[in-house]
Amino acid sequence: MIARGSDIITRYGVWSQTVSVNVNNPESGLHQVNIINPTDGVTISGTVSIRISVKLAG
């Protein structure tokens, strides 16, 4: 996961550090993960909490 934003002074794109999440559990099937907050296209600043929802397979 990465986040992209614009520096308010220079207007240059700013990227967050990359966060990797790996799950290796083929017996459980594929789960569906959705980002609930922040919503797509919303403008944010500062530190932001991310909310997700997970629908378990099976």
DRENRO-449669 format. One record per residue (C-alpha): residue in three letters; x, y, z. Coordinates in Angstrom, 1 decimal, always signed. Example, Ala and Ser with C-alpha at 12.3 -4.5 7.8 and 13.67 -1.06 7.14 Angstrom:
REM residues 2
residuo; px; py; pz
ALA; +12.3; -4.5; +7.8;
SER; +13.7; -1.1; +7.1;
END
This chain:
REM residues 58
residuo; px; py; pz
MET; +0.0; +0.0; +0.0;
ILE; +1.2; +3.5; -0.7;
ALA; -0.4; +6.9; -0.5;
ARG; +0.2; +9.9; -2.8;
GLY; -0.3; +13.6; -2.1;
SER; +0.8; +17.0; -3.1;
ASP; +3.1; +19.2; -1.1;
ILE; +1.1; +22.4; -0.3;
ILE; +4.0; +24.7; -0.9;
THR; +5.8; +23.2; -4.0;
ARG; +2.8; +21.3; -5.4;
TYR; +5.2; +18.4; -6.1;
GLY; +3.8; +14.9; -5.7;
VAL; +4.7; +13.3; -2.4;
TRP; +4.6; +9.5; -1.8;
SER; +4.4; +7.6; +1.5;
GLN; +6.6; +4.8; +2.4;
THR; +5.5; +1.4; +1.0;
VAL; +3.8; -1.0; +3.4;
SER; +3.7; -4.7; +2.3;
VAL; +1.2; -7.2; +3.6;
ASN; +1.7; -10.9; +2.6;
VAL; -0.7; -13.6; +3.6;
ASN; +0.1; -17.2; +2.6;
ASN; -2.9; -19.3; +3.6;
PRO; -4.2; -21.1; +0.4;
GLU; -6.6; -23.3; +2.4;
SER; -8.8; -20.4; +3.4;
GLY; -9.6; -19.2; -0.1;
LEU; -9.5; -15.6; -1.3;
HIS; -10.8; -12.9; +1.1;
GLN; -12.2; -9.5; -0.1;
VAL; -10.6; -6.4; +1.5;
ASN; -12.1; -2.9; +0.9;
ILE; -10.8; +0.5; +2.1;
ILE; -13.7; +2.2; +3.7;
ASN; -12.1; +5.4; +4.9;
PRO; -10.7; +7.6; +3.5;
THR; -13.0; +7.4; +0.5;
ASP; -11.8; +7.5; -3.1;
GLY; -11.0; +11.0; -4.3;
VAL; -11.2; +12.7; -0.9;
THR; -8.6; +15.3; +0.0;
ILE; -6.8; +14.6; +3.3;
SER; -3.9; +16.1; +5.2;
GLY; -1.8; +15.2; +8.2;
THR; -2.0; +11.8; +9.8;
VAL; -5.0; +9.8; +8.7;
SER; -6.5; +6.6; +10.1;
ILE; -7.4; +4.0; +7.4;
ARG; -10.5; +1.8; +8.0;
ILE; -10.9; -1.4; +6.0;
SER; -13.6; -4.1; +5.8;
VAL; -12.9; -7.8; +5.2;
LYS; -15.2; -10.4; +3.8;
LEU; -13.9; -13.9; +4.6;
ALA; -14.0; -16.5; +1.9;
GLY; -16.1; -19.6; +2.4;
END
